[in-house]
């Protein structure tokens, strides 16, 4: 092997790393493929007239987590039942054979269901199903009632198979995805804190991109937390409640918004001349602790260390303010400028308490894989 180029010697390692990065996507592709083929086989065995509806439903229901599959199955089945029943009722009440009668029936069927779809995402499939029941040529042959029952059975079959595959084929629990996403969000917040510590006169493009990235990460975490909560309610997971973890990270994001605003509005000369060192130490200590908690959440492990370094750094910032008062520097400042300096101290203390809370939440979620929740 010594005569091989470095690129060839590293090829197996690079392939393994690439496979590890793509493992979740490959696993999801396998689940969706299995769900589609299994549903098709069952539809053929049962002689369903339009089994492709069951196959499409199974494909939609098979999500990346069990909680996501539960929501997709519930929304798909409920919307299909409502759409099929209402569409069948309209077809009975308004006989239609083209022209104005079909236009009237379509209006009566679609208008209320599309309004319901704007109110709740669970009804999005309802108007589509009603349209199929009304306009399908097969529906006119079988009759609206038989056609509606066939659609409900086909959709129900797809939901059952999709859920079964999500539970049996490499099941992925939303709780583990929650901690991974929480770790990514905490890492972004740590990057923001590290940027604030530098007191840059002008933000770089990378720093300006952090707040939008935080918003997107938080929105994704909210979705995953909802899926994890659904698994808990369905007794499919014994993982801790994800809502306290979500609330803590939302509070931390709010702390950073306040810190960022206070620094932007504070007297720049006072910060850079009298408080830069003390502020930088406190912000860097907070960023380091937050980054450690992010790593613990991402790894599903118990966080290490405590906040003694951060507490000492915050005390140092307060001491720096006291030093300004002793030197009577604060007498030359406006009331608003003095208030912002003390507001930074208050915000740092609030941030420290929320970091303590995040450490407790990370401890709650540690060891999910050992408990079979990974």
TAGI-V887144 format. One line per field, one symbol per residue. ss: DSSP state (@ for helix, = for strand, . for the rest). Layout:
BEGIN
ss->???
END
This chain:
BEGIN
ss->.....@@@@@@@@@@@@@@@@@@@@@@@@@@@@@@@@@@@@@@@@@.....@@@@@@@@@@....@@@@@@@@@@@@@@@@@@@@@@@@@@@@......@@@@@@@@@@@@@@@@@@@@.@@@@@@@@@@@@@@@.@@@@@@.@@@@@@@@@@@@@@@@@@@@@@@@@.....@@@@@@@@@@@@@@@@@@@@@@@@.......@@@@@@@@@@@@@@@@@@@@@@@@@@@@@.........@@@@@@@@@@@@@@@@@@@@@@@..@@@@@@@@@@@@@@@@@@@@@@@@@@@@@@@@........@@@@@@@@@@@@@@@@@@@...@@@..@@@@@@@@@@@@@@@@@@@@@@@@@@@@@@@.........
END
